[in-house]
Amino acid sequence: MRTKPQSKKEIALLIAVFIFIGILSMSAKYFEYYVVKIMSTTTSDIFEHPLKVSNAALTIKVDIYDIHKDIKDIILSSSKSQIIELTKAINQHEKQIYKNLDVIEKNILGKEGLLLQKNTKKLFDSWKPIRDEVIDLINSNRIKEAIDITQGKSAKHVLKLESSALELYDYAQNKAIGFKNKSVSSFEKIVQVTILTTVLFFLISIVIGYYIIRRISHFMDKNEHLRNVLSVIRDVNQLIVREKDPQKMLQESCNILISTGVYGQAWIVTYNDDGKTEYFTTTDIENIDMLKDKIKSGWTPYCIKKTENIKKLYSFVEDTLSECSTCPLAGLYDAKSAFNIQLKHDDKVYGFLTLSLDKKYITDNDECKPPQKQYHLERNNSDKINQEYSCEEVSLARSKS
């Protein structure tokens, strides 16, 4: 079965929509991965850089304090062995300070940070000669001079070192705050994108859901309509087989056509070989007698003229009020259109069938081209004739038999 162009367009549209949703989903997930990676990198940077630098700066500050304290203890000590032990402790603290300065140099970020590290290292390097001088004075038993240096230039130097170490710590803390703010900003972006994509997916789901429900409802309505049309055709076909009187058959055909609600009104006019009205059958319609009299007087309705002019089996009159102004039934169609069908057999036109039909069906090919079937007609015990008609054509052929 061939797919209709409209169905192809709908399928292509749905495919495009789902491809768009897939691309949008992948983009959203990639963005989330990208932002999470930034947050992970930021957390790692906080640990690898500011955290290590700040810890090293605090440790340097503590070691400076311990060295300064040990020098004071050496001044107050009277034991050579204690002085030796304190000197070893000072050397150990010194090694630890240099080790932490190396850690800071490797992990600190920015040129400003490196300058602070170099300045701290330079201050610490210049403190060693002062410490050595104090220890030499103590070993020479020049305690008062050692005390003066310790309380004087050594103490001032220690203050500079502590201040420099504190600057390193503050610098690292500021970097950590910057990374924290970056992490918070990344999180806020994830929240915004998540909310945006959620809302977008929700709206798209509503649109797709509405579209699918609308299409399903349309197809259900259309299938119900076509089922009723087929039911009408079946009933008319059964009528053709059993009814022998043409007038009764045409009248009952009109009644069947409106029985399921598919068509609102129905009337049939047939002509004899002289072109005069032979039969006029209809359902119970207001002003129908006026229409019948006008047709019998030789007047041709616009719907019939239109079918004859376009040289097709059928035609539609969408706006009966404006197009069929001289017809007695023009104002009775409400929101429906007039559907006129030519009753034709072997290139001979026998008459016309006019129905009222909802406007939404007038562009429906399934409505305009009802299913064709083969019917076997038997007349007066003659041979069976195998012919192919639409239901309306068969009705007329039977009426003329």
N, C-alpha and C positions, 0 to 999 in steps of 0.2 A: 504493500500500500504506500502510495506516494505521500510525503509530508507536505501539507499546505504551506504556502509562503508565510502566512501569519504565524503558524506554529513554529516555522523555522526562525522567524524573528524573535518569538518569545523564548525559544530554546537558547538562541544566541545571546539574548539579553540576560537570561538567568545564568548562563555560563560566564558571561562578562562580570555579572554581579558577584558570583562566587569566586572568580579569579581575583576581583578587587578585594573581597573579604580576606582571601588567602594572603594576598600581598600585604594588606593592612595588618593582618595578624603577625606575619613574619617580620614586618617592619617594627611593630610594637615590641615583639619579643626581642628583636635585635637591639632596639633602643634600651630595653630593660637590661639586657646583658651588658651593653656598653656602659650604662650608668652604674650597674653593680660592679663592673670591673673597675670603674673609676673610684668607687667607694672602697673597694678592696685595696686598690693601689694607694689610696689616701691613707687608709688604716695602716698599711705596711709602711708608708712613708713616715707616718707619725711615730711608729716604733723604731724604724731604721734611722731616722734623722733627729727630730726634736727630742724624742724620749731618751735616746742614747746620749745626745749632747747635754741635755739638762741633768741627767744622772751623773755624767762624767764631771760636769761643772760643779755640782754639789759635792761630789767626792773630792775634787781638787780643793774646794773651800775647806772641807773638813781636814784634809791632809796638811794644808797650810797652817790651820789652827794647831794641829798636833805638833808640827815642826816647831812652831813658835813656842808652844808650851814646853816641848822637850828642851829647847835652848834655855828657857828659864829654869828648868829642873837641873840642867847641867851647871848653871851658875850657882845654884843653891846646894849642889851635891859636893860632898867632901870625900867621896869614895871614887877611886880611880876606876874600879870595875863597873860602877854604876854609870860613870861618864862614858865608858866604852860601850855599854849596852844602849845608852841613850843616843850615842852617835850612830850606832848600827840602826836604831829605830828611825833616826832622821834620814839616813841613807835609803832605808826601805820606803819611807813616805815619799822621798824624792823620786825614786824609781816609779812609784805608783802614780805620782803626779805627771811624769813624762808619758807614762803609758796612757793615761786618760787624755792628755793633750793630743796624743796621736789619734785616739778614738774620735776626739772632737774634730781634728783636721780631716779625717776620712769621711765623717758623716755630716758635718755642718753644711748648710745650704747658703749659697750666695757669697758674693765677694765681701760684703760687710762682715759676715760671720767669720770668714777666713782672716780678715784683718784683726778682729777681736781675738781670735785664737793666737795669732802671731804676737800680738801685743802682750797677751797673758804669758806666753812662753818667754818672751823677751824680759818681762818683769821678773819671772821666776829665775831665769838664767842670771840676771844681775843681782838676785838676792843671795846666791850661793857664796860669792866672795865676802859678803857681809857676815854670813853665818860662819864661814871658815875663820874669819878674823876674830869673831867672838870666841870660838873654841880655842884658837891659838892663845888668846889672852888668858883664858881660863887655865890652859895648860901651863902658862907662864906665871900663873898665880897673880895675874893682874885683874882681879875680880871687879874692882870699881870701874875700870875702863870698859870691861865687858858689859857691865850693867848699864853704863851710859850709852853704849852703842845699841844694846838691846832695847832700851827704853826710848832711844832717839831715832836714828835713821832706820834701824831694823823694824821698829814698830810702824814707822811711816810707810816703809816699803810693804809691810804686811797688809796695811790698810789699802794700798794701791792694788795689791794682788787680789785681796778679797773683793774689792770693787770691780776689778776686771773679770773675776770669776762670776760675780753676780750679773754683770752685763752679758756674759756668755749664756747664763741660765735664762735671763729675761729674753734674750734674742731667740733662744730655742723655744721658750714658752710662747712667744708671739708667732713663731712659725707653726707651732702645734695648734694654736687658736685658728690660724689661717687654714690649716688642713681640716680642722673641725668644721669651720664655716663652709668649706668646700664640700665636705661630706654631707652636711645639712642641706646645702643647696642641691646636691645630687639627689638626695632623698626627696626633696620637695618636687624636683622635676619628675621623678618616678611617680609620685602621687598625682601630679597634674596630668601626666601622660596616661596613667592608669584610669583616672577619672574620665579623661577625654575619650580614650578608646572604648571604655565601658559604655559611656553615653552614646558614642557613635555606633557601636555594635548594637546597642539597644534600639536606637532609631532605625538602623538598617534592618534589624530583625522585625521591627514593627512594619516597616515598608514592605519587606519581602512577605511577611505573614499576611498583611492586608492584600497584597497583590495575589498571593497564592489562593487565599480564601475567596477573593473576588473572582479569580479565574475558575476555581472549582465551582463556586456558586453559579457562575455563568454557564459552565459546561453542564452542571446538573439541571439548570433551568432549560438549557438548550436540548439536553437529552430527553427531559420530560416533555418538552414541546414536540420534539421529533417523534417520540413514542406515541403521543396523542395523534400526530399527523398520520403515522403508520396505522394506528388503530382505526382512524377515519377511513383511510384508503382500503384497509381490509374489509371494513363494514360495507363500503360502497361496492367493492368487488363482489362480496357475497350477495348484495342486493341485485347487482347486474345479472348474476346467474339465476336467481329465483324469480325476479319480477319480469312479467311479460308486457305489461302495459307501460308505454313510454312516458305518458304524463305522470303516472304514479311513481315511476322509477326516478324521474327528474325531481319530483316534489320530495320524495323520501331522501334523495341524495342531498338536497338542501338541508333537510332536518338533521341528517347524519353529520354533515360538515360543521354544524354549530353545536353538536351535542357534547363535545368534550371541552368546549371553551377555547379551542385553538383559534377559531374564527368567530367574529362577533355577528356578522350578517352574511347572508348568502342568497343570491338570486341568479337564475339561469334564463337566458333567452336563446331560442333557436329559430332558425329561418328555414323556409321552404325553398324550393328551387327557383321561385320567382322573387326571392329576396324579401318576402313578407314574413311577419312574425308568425311562427307556428305554435310554439309553446312558450309560456312565461310562468316560471315557478319560482317561489320564494318562501322564505321564513316569515314569521310575523314581524313586519317592519312598519314603522310609522311612515305615512305618505307613500306607501308602496303602490297604492292604486293610481296615484297621480303619475308615478314613474311608468307604470304599465300602460296607461292611456297615452302618454307622450311617445313611448316606444312604438306602440301599435299605430300611432298616427304618422310614423315615418321618421321621428326624431331619433338621432343616434347619440347616446351618452358620450361624454368626453373620454371616459376610461376605455371604451371600445374603440373610439377613433385613435387614441394613442397607441393601442396595441396594433391596430391595422397600419398605422403610419410607420412605426419602427420596425415592422416586418419581423416580429418575434412572436414566440408562443405566448408571452405574457408581458405585462407592464404594471408599473406602480403609479399611483397618484398620491403623492405624499400629503399635499395640502389641498384637501377637497373643497374647503370653503372658497379659496381663491381660484382654483383651477376648474372646479365643477360648479360654478355659480348658478348655472341654469338647471342643475339637477335637483329634484325634490328631496333627495337624500343627502345633499351636501353638508348640512349641519348636523347630521346624526352620527358622524364617524368619531367625534370627540378627538382623542389623541391617537386615533388609528389611521391607517392609510387604506386606500382602495387597491385591492390586488385583483387584476383582471386577467383571465386566462382564456386563450383561444381554444375552442373545441374543434379540432381538426383531424381529419382522417383521409389518407391518400391524397394529400394536397387540396382537399376540399374542406372549406370552413362551414361547419354546421351551426355555430352559435358561439356564445360567450358565457363564461361563469365569472361572477364578480363576488369577491369576499372582502370583509374588513379584517385587517391584520395589524398587529402591533408594529409600530415603526421600527423597533429594534431588529425586526426580522427581515426588513426589506432589502438589506444588503447581504443577506445570508444566502450563499450559493446552495446550501442544502435545502433551503426553503424554495428557492427559485427553480431548482432542478430536482423534483421529487423522484424517488427511486423508480426505475422502470422495471416492469415485470412482464412475464409472458402469461397471457390468459387464453384459455381454450373456450371458445364460444360455440354453443350448439343451437341451431335454429331449425325448428320444424323438422327434426329428425334428419337433417341434411348432414353432410360430411363435416367433421370437426375442422375448424379453421384456426390455425396457429398464427396469431398476430401479436405484435408488441405495441402497447399503448401506455400512455399515462392514465391514471384513474379517471380523469375528466374526459379524455378522448374515448375511452372505452364506454363511458356512460353515453356519450353522444352516438357512438357507433351502434350501441344496443338500441337506442331510441329510434334510430333510423331503419332498423332491421324489420 
